[in-house]
Amino acid sequence: MKSALNAVKIMSPTEQKSIESDANPQKSADKSEDLTSPTRPSISRDFPYQLLGSGMELASYTLILGAGGYWIDGHWESSVPYFAITGALVGFTLGMYRLIVLATRQQKNN
């Protein structure tokens, strides 16, 4: 019994993989083909919904800050809507920033 226990060898993961590839040459051939073939980047299933949410943020930031600027212009009885234009531009910039952050994060995950 003692000799049977001594015969068991603990293998590292790389040793196990090399034994598996030697035992099944078809799998190792498939892996080499996978490495040389062009791969399509994987996109998570919820990514289109994240883009939809980011587009809604872009629109809402622009509208809310533009409306706030319009209200300030009306409150101060301004003849030129400087605050409305500025609010809309700041809102658009914030929305684009959020969209770029989301796209960059998704790119890093792939």
Buried (B, 14 or more C-beta within 10 A) or exposed (E): EEEEEEEEEEEEEEEEBEEEBEEEEEEBEEEEEEEEEEEEEEEEEEBEEBBEBBEEBBEEBBBEBBBBBBEBBEEEEBEEBEBBBBBBBBBBBBBBEBBEEBBEEBEEEE
